[in-house]
Amino acid sequence: MATAVMALLIVCAIGGAFLLGRLVTSPSQKALQEAPASVQSYAVVEQRTVNATERITGTLSSGQSSAIGTSAVAASPVVTHMPLSPGAKVLPLQYLGSLGEQPVFAMSASIPLFRDLKLGDRGNDVFMLQNFLSSHGFPGVSSSGSVDAVTLEAVRLVYTNQGLEAPGKTAKDTVFHHAHFLRFGDGSGIVTKAAAVASSVSEKSPLLTISRGDAIVTARVTLPTADEIRKGDVVGLAAGEKTATGTVTDVGDFRTDDSGISARDVTVRPDGNLSSVSTVSITPKGTAGPGPAVPMIALREENGQTYVMAARSRSDEPRRINVKVLRQADGWAAIAPETDLPVGSVLWIP
C-alpha cells in the first residue's frame, strides 16, 4: 500500500512540473514573443535635380617648350626685373622683363632682327616689322618698307602702353632697338619657368621657358558620367593647389581597354595654367535640370539589371520595375523617365 502511494506522489510531482514549465516563460522567450513584426520602409519617386560630383583623373600633355632670352642685352646678362611667373600667358609684343635695366619684349621669330632702326631707314626687315605691327594692334602702320613717324610712334606705344619709358621723347627721335625684342615665335605661349631677379641669363639658364601650343588634358570616363559629358561642357580642373577650368573639346565613342572596362576618351583644353603637373583631377560641372529621382537605398540589382519594387500606393501589391540610373549624388539617383514609375510612386525599401 505504501509503495502504491509513493508511486502516485511521484507521478503527480512529474505532472505538476510539466504543467508549471508550460505556464512559466523565460525572459528571453518572452522578449522574442513580444517583439514586433518587421516594419516595411517606404520612399517615393521625387522630382529633383541630381548633379554628379564625380572626380575623374586625367593626364596633362603640354605644348612644345622653347627658351627665350639666352643672351645679354646691352652687354648685361643680369635680370633686373621679372614681371612674369609660371602660368602667365605671353603674347607678341608683351613686356617680358629687364636685363641690365633694359626692357625686353616678345617678337615674332619671322622678323629678321639684326639692326637698330631710325627714321628714314629702309629695307625688307622694315617692311616685315611694319606688317607685324599693323596686324598686332597698330593698324595705322603702313607696310612701306621705310621707317616713318607712324611706325616709330607704334614702337613708342609698345613701351608706354606697358608703363615703360619710350626710347625717344617724340616719334621722330625714337629708335627701334632690336636687342629689346626677343624672338618668340607666332601666337601665344605659357610661361613654365622664369629667371629670378639678380640671376644671369645664359644658354642653360634662359630668361623664360615658354610652352607653345595648346596644352590638353585627356581622360577615360566611365558610366554614368560618360553618358552625360558633352563637347563644349565647362569642367573644373585641379592639380594640387592649382585650380582652373577647362572646356571639353572632344568626346570619343565607347571603347573597352585591356582591363575590360568600357569608357569614353575625353579631351579637355585648360583655360588656365597647369603646365607644371602631369596628373589632373577633372570635376564635371553639373548642369542637369530636375527629373525623376529615387533614394539610392531603394535600388536593387540582379544579373546586372538595376530595378525597384514599386506601386502607385502602399495598399497596392509592389512589382518590379527596371530603371536606368543617369546620375548619383547625395544619396539620390536620377533615373530615366518610366511610364510605369511616375513621380509620386511608392517605393519598397529592401
DALIN-V465050 format. One record per run of one state. SS is the DSSP state (@ for helix, = for strand, . for the rest). FROM is the first residue (numbers start at 1). TO is the last residue. If there is no record, write none. Layout:
SS & FROM & TO
SS & FROM & TO
This chain:
. & 1 & 1
@ & 2 & 23
. & 24 & 26
@ & 27 & 34
. & 35 & 40
= & 41 & 44
. & 45 & 45
= & 46 & 48
. & 49 & 54
= & 55 & 61
. & 62 & 63
= & 64 & 68
. & 69 & 72
= & 73 & 73
. & 74 & 75
= & 76 & 76
. & 77 & 77
= & 78 & 81
. & 82 & 88
= & 89 & 90
. & 91 & 94
= & 95 & 99
. & 100 & 101
= & 102 & 107
. & 108 & 116
= & 117 & 117
. & 118 & 121
= & 122 & 122
. & 123 & 123
@ & 124 & 134
. & 135 & 145
= & 146 & 146
. & 147 & 148
@ & 149 & 160
. & 161 & 175
= & 176 & 176
. & 177 & 177
@ & 178 & 180
= & 181 & 183
. & 184 & 188
= & 189 & 194
. & 195 & 199
= & 200 & 200
. & 201 & 207
= & 208 & 212
. & 213 & 215
= & 216 & 221
. & 222 & 224
@ & 225 & 227
. & 228 & 233
= & 234 & 239
. & 240 & 241
= & 242 & 256
. & 257 & 261
= & 262 & 270
. & 271 & 278
= & 279 & 284
. & 285 & 290
= & 291 & 295
@ & 296 & 298
. & 299 & 299
= & 300 & 302
. & 303 & 304
= & 305 & 311
. & 312 & 318
= & 319 & 322
. & 323 & 324
= & 325 & 329
. & 330 & 331
= & 332 & 335
. & 336 & 345
= & 346 & 349
. & 350 & 350
